[in-house]
Amino acid sequence: MYVKDVVVQNQVGLHARPATFFIQKANEFKSSIWVEKDERRANAKSLLGVLSLGIMGGTPIKIIAGGPDEEKAVIELAKLVESGFAE
């Protein structure tokens, strides 16, 4: 398992459009990937799961992955979140 804490940088958080970018990136990897906020965890490859966490801007989250490319997956997803999704 590889885990990284990040803070969501864009103002609106992981709403529909940024969540879609996040999920598309997550689906590029073979590893199982989760997003965790306040002890609630969702599959990072599921739009409904990610949206159900209600992640707003400025919120700290954990990106967790397990599998053959876990470290690369977490690093790439953390970069995406920290970039503010180019908004």
HELIX and SHEET records of a PDB file:
HELIX    1   1 ALA A   16  ALA A   26  1                                  11    
HELIX    2   2 LEU A   47  SER A   52  1                                   6    
HELIX    3   3 GLU A   70  GLU A   82  1                                  13    
HELIX    4   4 GLY A   84  ALA A   86  5                                   3    
SHEET    1   A 4 TYR A   2  VAL A   7  0                                        
SHEET    2   A 4 PRO A  60  GLY A  66 -1                                        
SHEET    3   A 4 SER A  32  LYS A  37 -1                                        
SHEET    4   A 4 ARG A  40  ASN A  43 -1                                        
END                                                                             
